Amino acid sequence: MEEINELIRRYGLEEDGEHVIIPIGGNKRCFILKRRYIRIVYSETHYVDYPLTEVIEAIIKYPGLALSEALYLLHREMDAQKPEGSEDKKDNSEGSKH
């Protein structure tokens, strides 16, 4: 959770006992539960667990986009900077709901 605290300090974000609070323009704020990972479900058989640090970065960089789109753009950016052969996020495709 130290990485999350570092992002809170770096970007001047707010927090309460359970949430990281990200301003997204005007009076709007995004409340994200403090968890290690956030699961995005794309279909009944496909989901991805994203680290909270990536979710925070995506919301800050792309505040006007849907979270799934912001994460896609963030990962595209990261892939362009990543050396060949590096591992990626946890991607799970299963036949059952979770």
PyRosetta script that sets phi, psi and omega in degrees:
from pyrosetta import init, pose_from_sequence

init()
pose = pose_from_sequence("MEEINELIRRYGLEEDGEHVIIPIGGNKRCFILKRRYIRIVYSETHYVDYPLTEVIEAIIKYPGLALSEALYLLHREMDAQKPEGSEDKKDNSEGSKH")
pose.set_psi(1, -9.7)
pose.set_omega(1, 178.3)
pose.set_phi(2, -61.6)
pose.set_psi(2, -36.4)
pose.set_omega(2, 178.3)
pose.set_phi(3, -62.1)
pose.set_psi(3, -38.3)
pose.set_omega(3, 179.0)
pose.set_phi(4, -66.2)
pose.set_psi(4, -44.9)
pose.set_omega(4, 177.5)
pose.set_phi(5, -60.5)
pose.set_psi(5, -36.8)
pose.set_omega(5, 177.4)
pose.set_phi(6, -63.7)
pose.set_psi(6, -42.7)
pose.set_omega(6, 177.4)
pose.set_phi(7, -64.8)
pose.set_psi(7, -39.0)
pose.set_omega(7, 178.3)
pose.set_phi(8, -60.1)
pose.set_psi(8, -44.4)
pose.set_omega(8, 178.6)
pose.set_phi(9, -68.3)
pose.set_psi(9, -46.4)
pose.set_omega(9, -176.2)
pose.set_phi(10, -59.9)
pose.set_psi(10, -43.0)
pose.set_omega(10, -175.7)
pose.set_phi(11, -97.9)
pose.set_psi(11, 0.8)
pose.set_omega(11, 179.5)
pose.set_phi(12, 65.1)
pose.set_psi(12, 38.1)
pose.set_omega(12, -178.3)
pose.set_phi(13, -80.7)
pose.set_psi(13, 161.6)
pose.set_omega(13, 175.2)
pose.set_phi(14, -96.9)
pose.set_psi(14, 164.9)
pose.set_omega(14, 175.0)
pose.set_phi(15, -154.6)
pose.set_psi(15, 156.2)
pose.set_omega(15, 169.0)
pose.set_phi(16, -127.6)
pose.set_psi(16, -167.1)
pose.set_omega(16, -175.6)
pose.set_phi(17, -59.7)
pose.set_psi(17, -30.3)
pose.set_omega(17, -174.7)
pose.set_phi(18, -120.9)
pose.set_psi(18, -8.0)
pose.set_omega(18, -171.6)
pose.set_phi(19, -131.7)
pose.set_psi(19, 151.5)
pose.set_omega(19, 162.4)
pose.set_phi(20, -99.0)
pose.set_psi(20, 131.2)
pose.set_omega(20, -175.5)
pose.set_phi(21, -112.1)
pose.set_psi(21, 118.3)
pose.set_omega(21, -174.6)
pose.set_phi(22, -113.8)
pose.set_psi(22, 118.5)
pose.set_omega(22, 175.1)
pose.set_phi(23, -69.4)
pose.set_psi(23, 135.5)
pose.set_omega(23, -178.1)
pose.set_phi(24, -125.3)
pose.set_psi(24, 25.1)
pose.set_omega(24, 176.1)
pose.set_phi(25, 114.4)
pose.set_psi(25, 137.3)
pose.set_omega(25, -178.7)
pose.set_phi(26, 58.7)
pose.set_psi(26, -133.2)
pose.set_omega(26, 177.5)
pose.set_phi(27, -94.9)
pose.set_psi(27, 6.2)
pose.set_omega(27, -176.8)
pose.set_phi(28, -80.6)
pose.set_psi(28, 140.5)
pose.set_omega(28, 176.6)
pose.set_phi(29, -138.0)
pose.set_psi(29, 148.1)
pose.set_omega(29, 179.2)
pose.set_phi(30, -109.2)
pose.set_psi(30, 123.7)
pose.set_omega(30, 179.4)
pose.set_phi(31, -101.2)
pose.set_psi(31, 117.7)
pose.set_omega(31, -179.5)
pose.set_phi(32, -113.6)
pose.set_psi(32, 127.3)
pose.set_omega(32, 177.9)
pose.set_phi(33, -62.0)
pose.set_psi(33, 138.2)
pose.set_omega(33, 177.5)
pose.set_phi(34, -78.0)
pose.set_psi(34, 97.0)
pose.set_omega(34, 176.2)
pose.set_phi(35, -137.6)
pose.set_psi(35, 159.8)
pose.set_omega(35, 178.8)
pose.set_phi(36, -66.1)
pose.set_psi(36, -38.7)
pose.set_omega(36, -177.6)
pose.set_phi(37, -133.1)
pose.set_psi(37, 151.6)
pose.set_omega(37, 171.8)
pose.set_phi(38, -121.6)
pose.set_psi(38, 129.2)
pose.set_omega(38, -178.8)
pose.set_phi(39, -91.3)
pose.set_psi(39, 126.9)
pose.set_omega(39, 172.5)
pose.set_phi(40, -106.4)
pose.set_psi(40, 122.0)
pose.set_omega(40, -180.0)
pose.set_phi(41, -98.2)
pose.set_psi(41, 117.6)
pose.set_omega(41, -178.9)
pose.set_phi(42, -91.8)
pose.set_psi(42, -30.9)
pose.set_omega(42, 175.5)
pose.set_phi(43, -157.7)
pose.set_psi(43, 179.2)
pose.set_omega(43, -179.6)
pose.set_phi(44, -62.8)
pose.set_psi(44, -23.9)
pose.set_omega(44, -175.7)
pose.set_phi(45, -113.4)
pose.set_psi(45, 3.0)
pose.set_omega(45, -176.9)
pose.set_phi(46, -138.3)
pose.set_psi(46, 124.9)
pose.set_omega(46, 175.2)
pose.set_phi(47, -145.1)
pose.set_psi(47, 160.2)
pose.set_omega(47, 178.4)
pose.set_phi(48, -134.0)
pose.set_psi(48, 133.2)
pose.set_omega(48, 174.6)
pose.set_phi(49, -94.4)
pose.set_psi(49, 113.6)
pose.set_omega(49, -179.1)
pose.set_phi(50, -100.6)
pose.set_psi(50, 137.2)
pose.set_omega(50, 174.1)
pose.set_phi(51, -61.4)
pose.set_psi(51, 142.9)
pose.set_omega(51, -179.0)
pose.set_phi(52, -57.9)
pose.set_psi(52, -33.7)
pose.set_omega(52, 179.4)
pose.set_phi(53, -60.3)
pose.set_psi(53, -40.5)
pose.set_omega(53, 178.4)
pose.set_phi(54, -68.7)
pose.set_psi(54, -36.9)
pose.set_omega(54, 178.2)
pose.set_phi(55, -63.0)
pose.set_psi(55, -45.4)
pose.set_omega(55, 179.1)
pose.set_phi(56, -61.4)
pose.set_psi(56, -47.7)
pose.set_omega(56, 179.5)
pose.set_phi(57, -59.6)
pose.set_psi(57, -42.9)
pose.set_omega(57, -178.5)
pose.set_phi(58, -64.0)
pose.set_psi(58, -43.1)
pose.set_omega(58, 179.8)
pose.set_phi(59, -65.7)
pose.set_psi(59, -40.0)
pose.set_omega(59, -179.7)
pose.set_phi(60, -67.8)
pose.set_psi(60, -42.9)
pose.set_omega(60, -178.4)
pose.set_phi(61, -73.5)
pose.set_psi(61, -34.7)
pose.set_omega(61, -174.7)
pose.set_phi(62, -131.3)
pose.set_psi(62, 66.0)
pose.set_omega(62, -173.0)
pose.set_phi(63, -67.0)
pose.set_psi(63, -22.3)
pose.set_omega(63, -177.3)
pose.set_phi(64, -89.7)
pose.set_psi(64, -3.8)
pose.set_omega(64, -176.5)
pose.set_phi(65, -99.8)
pose.set_psi(65, 159.6)
pose.set_omega(65, 171.1)
pose.set_phi(66, -61.6)
pose.set_psi(66, 149.4)
pose.set_omega(66, -176.5)
pose.set_phi(67, -58.1)
pose.set_psi(67, -41.5)
pose.set_omega(67, -179.7)
pose.set_phi(68, -62.5)
pose.set_psi(68, -38.6)
pose.set_omega(68, 178.1)
pose.set_phi(69, -69.5)
pose.set_psi(69, -42.2)
pose.set_omega(69, 179.4)
pose.set_phi(70, -62.0)
pose.set_psi(70, -41.7)
pose.set_omega(70, 178.5)
pose.set_phi(71, -66.3)
pose.set_psi(71, -37.8)
pose.set_omega(71, 177.0)
pose.set_phi(72, -59.9)
pose.set_psi(72, -48.4)
pose.set_omega(72, -179.5)
pose.set_phi(73, -64.9)
pose.set_psi(73, -39.7)
pose.set_omega(73, 178.2)
pose.set_phi(74, -62.1)
pose.set_psi(74, -43.3)
pose.set_omega(74, -179.6)
pose.set_phi(75, -70.2)
pose.set_psi(75, -33.9)
pose.set_omega(75, 175.4)
pose.set_phi(76, -62.8)
pose.set_psi(76, -41.8)
pose.set_omega(76, 176.4)
pose.set_phi(77, -62.4)
pose.set_psi(77, -46.9)
pose.set_omega(77, -179.4)
pose.set_phi(78, -63.5)
pose.set_psi(78, -39.5)
pose.set_omega(78, 179.6)
pose.set_phi(79, -64.5)
pose.set_psi(79, -34.6)
pose.set_omega(79, 179.3)
pose.set_phi(80, -68.3)
pose.set_psi(80, -27.5)
pose.set_omega(80, -178.6)
pose.set_phi(81, -95.5)
pose.set_psi(81, -12.4)
pose.set_omega(81, -173.1)
pose.set_phi(82, -82.5)
pose.set_psi(82, 138.2)
pose.set_omega(82, 175.2)
pose.set_phi(83, -66.1)
pose.set_psi(83, 152.2)
pose.set_omega(83, 179.7)
pose.set_phi(84, -56.3)
pose.set_psi(84, 142.1)
pose.set_omega(84, 174.4)
pose.set_phi(85, 85.9)
pose.set_psi(85, 0.8)
pose.set_omega(85, 179.1)
pose.set_phi(86, -74.8)
pose.set_psi(86, 149.8)
pose.set_omega(86, 179.4)
pose.set_phi(87, -80.1)
pose.set_psi(87, 160.5)
pose.set_omega(87, -175.4)
pose.set_phi(88, -116.1)
pose.set_psi(88, -166.7)
pose.set_omega(88, -179.1)
pose.set_phi(89, -68.1)
pose.set_psi(89, 172.3)
pose.set_omega(89, 177.2)
pose.set_phi(90, -79.0)
pose.set_psi(90, 113.9)
pose.set_omega(90, -178.9)
pose.set_phi(91, -116.5)
pose.set_psi(91, 126.0)
pose.set_omega(91, -176.0)
pose.set_phi(92, -127.7)
pose.set_psi(92, 125.1)
pose.set_omega(92, 172.6)
pose.set_phi(93, -120.8)
pose.set_psi(93, 119.2)
pose.set_omega(93, -176.7)
pose.set_phi(94, -137.5)
pose.set_psi(94, 162.8)
pose.set_omega(94, -179.5)
pose.set_phi(95, -85.4)
pose.set_psi(95, -6.0)
pose.set_omega(95, -178.0)
pose.set_phi(96, -118.1)
pose.set_psi(96, 155.9)
pose.set_omega(96, 176.4)
pose.set_phi(97, -75.9)
pose.set_psi(97, 152.7)
pose.set_omega(97, 174.8)
pose.set_phi(98, -127.9)
pose.dump_pdb("model.pdb")
